[in-house]
Amino acid sequence: MSEKGIGSSVRRSEDQRFLTGKGHYVDDMNRPGQAHAAFVRSPHAHARVKMVDTSAARKAPGVIAIFTGSDVAADKLGGLICGWTVKDKNGDPHKAPAHPILAYDKVRYVGDHVAVVIAETQAQARDAAEKVDVDYEVLPANIDTAKAMKGAVVHDDAPGNLCYDWELGDRAAVDGIIKSAHHVTRIDLVNNRLIPNAIEPRAAIGEYDSGSGHYTCYSTSQNPHVLRLILCAFIMGVPEHKMRVISPDVGGGFGSKIFCYAEEVVCTWAAKKIDRPVKWTADRSESFLSDAHGRDHVTHAELAMDKEGKFLALKVETIANMGAYLSTFATCVPTYLYATLLAGQYTTPIIFANVKAVFTNTAPVDAYRGAGRPEATYVIERIVECAAREMKMDPVELRRRNFIKPDQFPYQTPVALQYDSGNYGQALDAALKMSDYSGFKSRQAEAAKRGKLRGIGVSAYIEACGIAPSAVVGSLGAGVGLWESAQIRLNPTGSCQILTGSHSHGQSHETTFAQVVHEHLGIPYDSIEVVHGDTALVPFGMGTYGSRSIAVGGSAIVRAADKIIEKGKKIAAHLLEASVDDITFKGGEYRVAGTDKVKTIGEIAFAAYVPHNYPAGVEPGLDETAFYDPANFTYPAGIHICEVEIDPDTGRTVIVNWTAIDDFGKVINPLIVEGQVHGGVAQGIGQALLEGCVYDNDSGQLVTGSYMDYCMPRADDLPSLKVGMTETPCPHNPLGVKGCGEAGAIAAPPAIINAITDALGVMHLDMPATPEKVWRIAQQNRPAAAAE
Amino acid sequence: MPTVSMTVNGKSVSADVENRTLLVHFLREKLALTGTHVGCDTSQCGACVVHIDGKSAKSCTILAVQAEGAQVTTIEGLAKNGELHPMQAAFKENHGLQCGFCTPGMVMSAVDLVKNNANPSEQEIRDWLEGNICRCTGYHNIVKAIAAGAKAMGR
């Protein structure tokens, strides 16, 4: 292995600029002549907009223009779209109410965009926005997910606030097994609503060149080409070649920056209207109100078992909150990214899921780190834990008894997916050892002497990453293909650029992808640069989400490298006066097999661009593009074990031990992969212990609208993490990789709640397990705990 | 508009600002020092931490005019002669950053911690970071980086 090749913990190329303050985030950019936008947002969760009076605001200092919903309608802009059509149980498409760029008849959540004020400075725009007088007729708000179908109607064209009523599996068959089973465990749980909170707030700059008719949109996007497609084809009616989207350094996304939002549309559209660049940067309060939120499920589940604890059938019924409008991929999250994962790591032979997606007067809900898979894992791992307790079985043993065995792969689950590879028992063994699981009882007894309640919880998760192949997702309703592109461009002097359709906003592609090309082409690591995030530079690509970049984008890079190698062989054969079939390539060298006749890839690149002595019929240049459409999803899986100590006097939960054993297939850079696990686990711990989006059920006001009220994990809330890996390579992509970005956020919540309920001696409590909730239970249980 | 003058990264600077201009906006907009970031509006996230007269401070919580005459150091002023400060180097070595947005504030905060506590324990580091939020790293490698940076600063 080269010290910079695959498997090496290369220190990151991107760090130099971030550590010296030289990153280029959207808000760091300023365009000549730019004006600033501020949005007038609804203070009501649900109201009719009777009149928007902009006369006072127009007189405010520095104001250039004010636009409202009627201006948007006059210019015939399309609304924001949802790009995945889910068909309900009767085969009808989901309800897709209009999502206007600026509201004109009604507002449907606090923060809904009503008007935009454009002024010379940001402060002037914000000042003037305060002066826009909107006359609202306030309507009853529909907030509570569980009761949404009976609440006030959010959209007239979605009766009962139902977006879809979707099913997977055979309800009658599952009900039959549940009725006759030896034991059935039942659970009701809430998967708490979260606000993603990338630390960089969303931002956009729109620009229009009236000479060429070209638009440019700088955006904090995870997928600039997808954004361009939506902006052009669905909203603005602009040809794609007249729109450039640039997503430079982006400060975290976690899903929330996948989507096309009103603000970037408005800035781009308004730039032409006023013939000046228009810039907008969210403040944190706007981010809380208007970024797409995540999770928000209410679920009832039933698991049927025989007397040995073998799982016989699983039934899951979920109400999923879509918010007030459908965000870009909202519909697929609680269906194809959720119900299809309900087999988990187990051989449950038959599964039925029903998902009712509902509209409420809350911000749109869409993919957030894990997107559907954390919700599925939480249902499975909570109900399995409860089943073990009810059956008085060891929860580890119950899991092991139901694991899919290594010789059963490829394994067809009853919920559509076919798992490609895995070894769940091996990961479990490694996790039990690393966590000293067998020593837990003595640690628990020792903690009890100190008056602390100690508990342990296991989570066995699986996820499906690199969503694909395109034909399959198309048949399930996706409006896009889910392949990825890569271009490898060698320069005459032997250095190279990798142009990728993936987008890095913390995932370290500039390092990892360079390692892949260094390994495959033998080009020195320091001579490789990764280019991403600009539709004018890189081939059309699908961007980064769903832990897809290495599995899909990395595979595209390998395919492009293969093309470079093959073309280079023809050039090398000519220069070395040998047959192409006799040329081998390894470590950056073309060799006539069995001889010392060698040309380096650098020499071949030079020959390709200065083709004085060159094979007939071969094009000059060494620059190859590949598009890779995977054969299947990838299936990372693993075991996380959490050990907690609870102070019954304060209700404070401290995580005293965290063990993560993950199988991501082949790992390109262990240091970076471990970092992804750390970050994912931290978000999972946040969900389980600290974070919860709260809307007031009557007024619909966002109660948790700032960092004063929404509890983000701080350094002193989190433990050090023990991270290890097992490896079963993915059999269907050229790198054998599976993806690692979301695993921690998927695995962590049930591990924590299993540990806390173990410590407290209760079956369940809903997330977040705040000190108040934990303290109340600890107090109720006090006499029993004291008696132990 | 008042004129404000201060020393930023060793250079004397002066500009007209509105009374309400925050120091962070002065740095970003008047001086184009965009390494100092704004991540919230309630002084919680710490992406805007700089040093004012040698102490770490949130530049979103002080008006530019309040920094009149002050010595301000931003993330751009930390590396000397093209060589990373030991704390910056420790963040790189320990993979203490991912998206990089919170990083300038983290590094500036960490340098101030070590000035006051040359050999901080893990718990002391975690407690000190109360005012700096990172969404990417889970803090694990930030804590390791700061411990390593502290050792390197002591050498």
Interface residues (C-beta under 8 A of the other chain):
Chain A: R11 R12 E14 D15 Q16 R17 F18 L19 T20 G21 K22 G23 H24 Y25 D27 D28 A123 N197 A198 I199 E200 P201 D249 V250 G251 G252 F254 D283 R284 S285 H505 G506 Q507 S508 L671 I672 E674 G675 H678 G679 G680 V681 A682 Q683 I685 S706 Y707 M708 M712 P713 R714 A715 D716 L718 S720 L721 G744
Chain B: E18 R20 R28 L33 T34 G35 T36 H37 V38 G39 C40 D41 T42 Q44 C45 A47 T74 I75 E76 L78 A79 L84 Q88 F91 K92 E93 H95 L97 Q98 C99 G100 F101 C102 T103 P104 V107 E122 Q123 I125 R126 D127 L129 E130 N132 I133 C134 R135 C136 T137 G138 Y139 H140 N141 I142 V143
